[in-house]
Structure formats: structure tokens, C-alpha cells
Amino acid sequence: MVTDEQLIEMSVADVMERWPQVLLTIHRHRLACCGCAMANFCRIGDVAETYEQIQLEPFVSELQTAIQEESRQ
């Protein structure tokens, strides 16, 4: 299990690789993270700064839900 604080500090690429089910959340928000050359350097926390329509806390909560749903199966 990963805390919100840990998730915020992880790179987008690491999160997508470790928990591929988050790709649906990323896609639903119309983010260009998949295939982005900066995904290895951009942290989840940076996403809210880069995309004005993304609010950090709800986005992290959605990612956590996706992560936890997979671990229950």
C-alpha cells in the first residue's frame, strides 16, 4: 500500500508501470502522460501544476481507488 504523500512524490512512469490500472484514470482525465517523454521525470504532484483542470487531492484519491481495486482482486 502506498500513502498519498508517497504517491504524490512518485514519477508518473513509475505509477503507470507499477499499477497499470491507473491508465484508465489518466485517460479519463485526458492527460498526455502515456507515451510522454517526461513521464519518468514528472511526479504525480506535478500533474496538477501542469494541467490546470486537475486538482491534486481528488486526482490522488482516484488513483488510490484504482490501485486499491486491483489489490483486492
TIDO-62360 format. One record per atom (N, C-alpha, C): x, y, z; residue in one letter. Coordinates in steps of 0.02 Angstrom, whole numbers, plus 32768, in hexadecimal, padded with zeros to 4 digits. Each point is the difference from the previous one (the first is absolute). Example, Ala and Ser with C-alpha at 12.3 -4.5 7.8 and 13.67 -1.06 7.14 Angstrom:
<lumvexs>
82947EE48186a/7FD3803B8000a/802D803C8000a/7FEE80357FDCs/802A803B8003s/7FD980378025s/
</lumvexs>
This chain:
<lumvexs>
802A7FC58000m/7FD6803B8000m/802C803E8000m/7FEC80317FDCv/8025803E7FF9v/7FD68038801Fv/8021802D8024t/7FDC8039801Et/7FF680367FCBt/7FD3802E800Dd/7FF680387FD2d/804080277FF7d/8024800B8036e/803E80277FFDe/80347FDD7FD5e/80057FBE8006q/80307FD97FD7q/7FEB80037FB7q/7FC07FF87FF3l/7FE680017FBCl/800E80437FDEl/7FF680368024i/800C80437FE5i/804880097FEBi/802E7FE08022e/804880077FF2e/80197FCF7FCBe/7FD87FCF7FEEm/80157FCE7FCEm/7FFC801D7FBAm/802C7FE77FD3s/7FFB80177FBBs/7FC27FE07FE0s/7FE680237FCFv/7FC57FE87FDCv/80107FBC7FE0v/803B7FF97FE4a/80147FC17FDFa/80017FC78032a/801B800C803Cd/80027FCB8033d/7FBA7FEB8015d/7FD4802F8008v/7FBB7FF08014v/7FDE7FD87FC9v/800880157FC2m/7FE07FDB7FC9m/801D7FBA7FF8m/80407FF9800Be/80207FBE7FFAe/7FEC7FD28039e/7FFF801B803Cr/7FF17FD7803Br/7FB67FED8004r/7FD5802F7FEDw/7FB87FF58003w/7FE080147FBDw/80047FD57FCEp/7FE680117FBEp/7FB680127FFFp/7FDB7FEB8032q/7FB980108002q/7FF3804B8008q/803280278014v/7FF880498005v/7FFB80217FBCv/80137FDC7FCCl/7FFD801C7FBCl/7FB980157FEEl/7FCF7FDC8019l/7FBA80137FF3l/7FF08044801Fl/8019800C803Ct/7FF580418021t/802480377FDAt/803E7FF37FECi/802780327FDBi/7FDD800F7FBDi/7FE97FCD7FDFh/7FDD80097FC0h/7FBE80268009h/7FDC7FF18035r/7FBF8021800Dr/8009804B8009r/803A8014801Bh/800E80478009h/802080207FC3h/80087FD97FCBr/801C80187FC1r/8047801C8008r/80287FDC8028l/80458014800Cl/802D7FDE7FCCl/803580217FEDa/802E7FE67FCDa/803A7FDA801Fa/7FF67FE4803Bc/80377FDF8025c/80187FC07FDDc/7FD37FDA7FE2c/80127FC27FDFc/802980117FC2c/803D7FE97FFFg/802C800D7FC7g/802580428004g/7FF580268034c/802280418008c/80497FF58014c/802C80227FE0a/80487FFA800Fa/801180198046a/7FD58029801Dm/800D801C8042m/7FE37FD58039m/7FDD7FCB7FF0a/7FDF7FD78033a/80317FE48033a/803F7FF57FECn/80327FE7802Fn/801580368032n/7FF6803E7FEEf/801880388029f/7FC880258023f/7FC47FFC7FE4c/7FC68023801Bc/7FE27FD7803Ac/7FF780208038r/7FE27FDF803Ar/7FB480077FFCr/7FDD7FD58022i/7FB780058004i/7FED80458019i/8025801A8030g/7FF380438019g/800780367FCCg/802A7FF47FCEd/800A80317FCAd/7FC580027FD0d/7FD97FCB7FFEv/7FC97FFB7FD0v/7FCE8039800Cv/7FF1800D8040a/7FCF80358010a/801C80457FEDa/804280078003e/801E80407FEDe/800180087FB4e/80097FC97FDDt/800580017FB7t/7FBC80077FDFt/7FCF7FDC801Ay/7FBC80017FE4y/7FD38026802Fy/7FEB803B7FEBe/7FD9802B802Ce/7FBD7FE18014e/7FE47FD47FD8q/7FBF7FE28010q/80057FCA8035q/803D7FEC8012i/800A7FCB8031i/800B801E8045i/7FD87FEA8030q/800B80138046q/80227FC48021q/8036800D8024l/802B7FCB8019l/7FDC7FCE802Dl/7FDE80178032e/7FE27FD28031e/7FCC7FD17FE0e/7FD180197FD8p/7FD17FD17FE1p/80237FD07FCFp/803380197FDCf/80247FD57FD1f/80247FC88024f/802280118036v/80237FCD8028v/7FCE7FCE801Dv/7FC780188015s/7FCC7FD3801As/7FE87FD07FCBs/7FF880187FC3e/7FEB7FD47FC8e/80367FCC7FF1e/803F80158001l/80377FD17FF5l/80027FCB8037l/7FF78016803Eq/7FFF7FD18038q/7FC87FCD7FF9q/7FC680177FEAt/7FC87FD37FF6t/80117FCB7FCCt/801E80157FC9a/80157FD17FCBa/80337FCF801Aa/803080188026i/80357FD6801Ci/7FE27FCD802Fi/7FD48015802Cq/7FE37FD38032q/7FCF7FCF7FE1q/7FDD80137FCCe/7FD27FD17FDFe/80277FC57FE3e/8039800C7FE4e/80297FCA7FE3e/801A7FD38037e/8014801C8039s/801D7FD78035s/7FCC7FD38022s/7FC080117FFAr/7FCB7FD8801Cr/7FF07FC17FD8r/801380027FC1q/7FEF7FC77FD3q/80307FC78008q/
</lumvexs>
